[in-house]
Amino acid sequence: MSTKMLAVKDLVPGMVIGEPVLSASGKVLLGKDVVIAPRTISLLLLWNVCHVFVNDEAEISSAESQQEQPAAGQSILSNEFSNFFKEYDGLITTAVQSFDFIRNTNNIPVQELKDTSFGIYSTVLSTGPAIMDYLLVSDYNLADKVTRHSVMVAFISSIIGRKLKFSDDQIKVLILAGLLHDIGKLVIAKDSEHEPKAHVIHGGKLLQHVSSLPQEVLLGVLQHHELMDGSGFPLGSKGDKIHLFARIIAVADIFHQHAYDGEHSNPFPVLEHMAKTLFDKLDQGVCQPFIRHVRDCLTNSPVLLSDGRTGQVIFFNQNRLDQPIVKTHTGTILDLSTTKNISIKRLLSQEYLANAN
């Protein structure tokens, strides 16, 4: 399909990106075939992108793009969200630089990683309770998968640490452990990348002689795939033999891996999975407070349903966290636990809710 160049100010929701959008440094900001939504245009403006290539024959292709069109004069992104996203973008950028250094040299830029961790800590403190709302919809494809996942696990781990009333110093170390939990994937050989234990072992080898890193960081890296019932790896440790930081990172890791698909998120199924299927595998003293926190954040959140309708979560069924009660934009009340063939497809942004009211 042919493409044409358009000014960002002339973009219309529903158009499709025809060529990857790059930053001045060559970083991919948006990939090819991304469907443009109102928030996409706002992000391009935040990134100071003036022109993009779109598919010449693109047309508005999804109901949610039309539904998210704000009324005249309304702000697509709140100032608070915009400020958070700028900080998040900057943290991703610095993490990419540090991780690229590790890939190329097999050395650990400790101070740079500590600076990134402190940046995450500062962002969590300055954003407050709203940060989980933003993280649930803000996992844009700004960097490679390992970097993006590592930064998000660090953010989520810090939220759990605060729920567990950790001290500030403990949270800072926990964030660093979360940021480095998958560091072994940066240096793993291609023929070993599908061996589950390989990245844990490589990560441990990278960090074991870095004396300036707290011991808790190394334990978080080595044990984040251990499970409470002893069925994890690499050693099959169980219960209290697993460091608390590793148990926290395990919850954050599983949640992020399963809640996101590309730039969109659907955390409802993973909450049910963590609460039921993984009940004996995750530390419930960590998992349950986190589940309750995410559930509270998701109440009143706008969602796209599998039948194309949009709505708002108004109540959670305690026995089926993936099937809450939803009020559609037309006022219909749907109990998804008793409604056949309708499920939540993904979250919409809080800006959508504000613009719809």
Secondary structure, 3 states (H helix, E strand, C coil): CCEEEEEHHHCCCCCEECCCEECCCCCEEECCCCECCHHHHHHHHHCCCCEEEEECCCCCCCHHHHHCCCCCCCCCCCHHHHHHHHHHHHHHHHHHHHHHHHHHHCCCCHHHHHHHHHHHHHHHHHHHHHHHHHHHHCCCCCCCHHHHHHHHHHHHHHHHHHHCCCCHHHHHHHHHHHHHCCHHHHCCCHHHCCCCCHHHHHHHHHHCCCCCCCHHHHHHHHHCCCCCCCCCCCCCCCHHHCCHHHHHHHHHHHHHHHHEECCEECCHHHHHHHHHHCCCCCCHHHHHHHHHHHHHHHCCCEEEECCCCEEEEEEEECCEEEEEEEEECCCCEEECCCCCCCCEEEECCHHHHHHHC
